């Protein structure tokens, strides 16, 4: 702990000092720029090169050119085991869009 923080504690400025102290401790524990350990194939990886490779593989899989895959392939790729439900089609109509635009709800867009 720095001498500045110690002297403030001694002066009895408990409220602000304690908040500043714990903010300092929080920032020292994590600078917010680190990527936490990543799990791949059941193992946690914390080395930067390993994490980079895991993220690289994930992005390559997510943005591959293959566009027509089966539900099973998708579940296996995303490790989504169990049941998934189908979503209904989205119907967009001219009258629906005109109604939305006329309400002025989206005027900020």
Residue pairs with C-beta under 8 A, 6 or more apart in sequence:
1 21
5 17
5 20
5 21
5 24
8 17
8 20
9 17
9 21
11 17
35 51
35 55
37 44
37 45
37 46
37 51
38 44
38 45
38 50
38 51
38 54
38 55
39 45
40 50
40 54
40 57
45 51
45 54
61 77
69 77
71 84
74 80
75 81
75 84
100 106
